[in-house]
Amino acid sequence: MDFTTVHNGDIALNVAIEGKGPLILCVHGWPELWYSWRHQIRHFSERGYMVAAMDVRGYGNSSRPEPVEAYTMRNLASDVAAVANHFGGGKAILLGHDWGAPIVWTSALLHPGIVTAVIGLSVPFTPIGDLSFVDIATKIYAGRFFYQSYFQAEGVAEAELEADIPASLRKIYFAASGDARPEIWFADKPADAKFFDGMIDPQPFPAWMSTADLDVYVSAFRKTGFRGPLNRYRAQRLDPGQLTAIKGKPVTQPSYFIAGERDIVRRIIPGSDRYADPGAACTDFRGSVIIPKVGHWVQQEAPAETNAAIEEFLSGL
């Protein structure tokens, strides 16, 4: 595997690259790295694809600008376009997980000539509206703790997450996995609670992430801290004003959705199932796969099943 730095203006993007052929570009979520796609890089580079997995700006060896406004969806989609232009000659199949899913969905709308197909993992496509998700969710969770609301004040979540980075990552990855009870993440806590109140530090950690795997993430976040990753949550409120040109528009490229049955995103709005109709706003939706007994980190918790689902989609293109 090779690593290349791709420049998008003054932003340097670290990209892991392997294989030759049509470009599959993988975009990770919070709080992860290019490494989250290790199982897909190996699998698809052996099957006739060039697979690129980027460190999203703010993470790993990519640039970490300080301002919140550097992390708007428009800026993140422009990074995706820069990588696709560099490796794919202006064409790419996009895979995005967690925050990476909204990034690739938005990239498909903002850069339709570049994105030939798109797969979202964990987060289905929702058209751009007048309000950011965090504004909607803050109203829904009024009077109680909601993690994205807690992340808004600069420096507060950073201090809690950076106090013990190995324990922080173990707790986050476990609480959102299929091995944990879903109420751990959405515990009914008072609005002034801390993020880790009530969370479990698992000993040992579930087998889907080895100690060596965890160490990759720990080393990266010890170097970078969490400001850049948290700034994406803060920049949400800037997105509606910047994305008026694609407000309400559907994704028109061939699209697909993959998630774990126990993913926390599924129930992020109490009383609803976000996976009930994941292709509702896609005009060429090719289907979805919900993998049993798996949580939020679907491509890491169930790599074989995830790769099989991706292969099924690719075979129909």
ABEGO torsion letter per residue (X at the ends): XBBBBBBBEABBBBBBBBEBEBBBBBBBBOBBBAAAAAAAAAAAAAAGBBBBBBBBBGBEABBBBABAAAABAAAAAAAAAAAAAAAAGGBBBBBBBEAAAAAAAAAAAABAAABABBBBBGBBBBBBBABBAAAAAAAAABGBBBAAAAAABBGAAAAAAAABAAAAAAAAAAAABAABBAAAAABBBBAABBAABGBBBBOBBBAABBAAAAAAAAAAAAAAEAAAAAAAAAAAAAAAAAAAAABGBBBABBBBBBBBAABAAAAABBGBBAAABAAAABABBAEBBBBBGBBABAAAABAAAAAAAAAAAAAAX
